Amino acid sequence: MPPKGHGRGKLPVPLPRDMILKDTEGKVWRLGSQIGQGGFGLIYLETVVFLMHFVILSLFISQQEYLENGPLFSELKFYQRAAKQEHIRKWMNLKKIRCLGIPVFWGSGLAEYKGKSYRFMVMERLGEDLQRIFEDCGSRFKKETVLQLGARMLDTLEYIHENEYVHGDIKAANLLLGYTNPHEVYLADYGLSYRYCPNGNHKQYQENPRKGHNGTIEFTSVDAHKGVAPSRRGDLEILGYCMLQWLCGKLPWEQNLKDPVAVQTAKTKLMDELPDSVMEWGSSGSSCSKCA
């Protein structure tokens, strides 16, 4: 069952390097060095152990959090249902595509250390995030790059949506290049993912002002501003805002990010006046025209 709310926000005490972890399917993993952390958990390199012989290359990472925390639990449910290697390969064969931007899930389990219970998840190791590359490129991508990224993300979102989930937090910081192939791009961080259609039963549209403005403020959907649960159309809207920023260098509401209502109003206006609103933004003050 899901963890309770207490304990949220507490980063766990780091687990020691070379600690052996055993997942729920009996695979054994050797913990490597810590390479990062999220809002609630730590990220480590991992090597898988077969008969106590260690793989030389660290092509896996693991995320850990205290058992009572919640974000990794939510992310784990998506990976267990939709990110196993056989499911991804089956979809790629069906769609005749060479890459699908879903990190492969390899295992999960529980561990004990110094009297505390930890949850861990092992997944495919990925490379540099797109946000860093975007900033290194002067916060602007060429039109061809934006279109290629959009097409890759549409393939990825189609798979996610077909598996009854939505992502809810698409942005350059959550797009990572492949570790072994930097020409591939993956959508990561499913902490805000939402199962919109469990067992074929579509959840009803319902506005809830108390849950308004959820997600990353500059990209989140108009529905999310109203407190509506994440949706497929919301994912597409968020992707559209990302592509607009990548192409133009900025978004019309970036100067108002501390005022969620002002951001919501600006997004609503942009969406209501498509496509003229985007064309006008591209020709006044932004650098879209230089990228086209």
Steps between C-alpha positions, in 0.01 A plus 500: 500500500619860447710659770348751738582868479727524802869502424460676165790727417764317705804401302620158613831432668729384215547126468863381502683435175524128408190415703322200348130541419261225398191586299158333509590265212819379666747703292795621703645850460818661627461865601747737336577864565233763557465716188207725589183559695141600443255677724444193718758238403857418405635371168782246473687307236428127509661183370307178474651190657480160330637223723703772679685604180460874450419662168779745419288779348248681719209517256237519773402754763291458811283744688440466873267663749373423849214252490255753648570755225270510199650631172703192406202277579291688243778486242560132567141408419536645150831323437364166619196520275647655187881513493611137493732419213270244338209747491712772343645266237156370409374854443807597295447198275130579464566864408817422301710755689864467600479685830232569759576765759408295809781405743505123554398378847723223637380435852395630840493394861547592864816535708586560865781725624561637850149417612331670205308342213580611146320453170723470193446482125754405233470637149698567186775758536447814292724786395490879504171685541364720222469808722876523538546463125229761436680751723837420341342578160395847613152385610389435145486200267482493121161434345612158372611398850171612655297304244711188553460524877126553461465194278699284744288617791176430310616140453581481871173656615299270274653202681447651846137587423433157351612355835234704687742763631582865443834659589392843622844666521662509156792746487859515382632411847309170478623416149828309511728384222595134477809408700646277230330675205465879541285518186212343694284700741301362795218640712584445867360591845156345542444637849193693378377228265131422530299193404212668320322184387553213749369175356330688219294727727571860402512734799251785485601860421469699821636842594640541852633848586679363807725299268546780248827592325658158552812409303777721362339844482634617161394181319206350688167481316202733532304207648769451766473868592131427570586204721399236247692171513767446230365390162612400152409836353685663789817310406469622140442857615807486726710364213377788284617756757839327519539510122401867492767582757765291323426674172449858621728506803226607742127480573254793515439456875854446626510841669199402715604160636445612860134569416333171400169669417673738258675204338169316469337805339784537248486131407123509460531798265772326298294181466177684415666697221698224327672506255516881476624536858808287436574673170471840668729391783752379247513836326503730804777492755601134473759343276276245327545658161878464526469128569256409223 
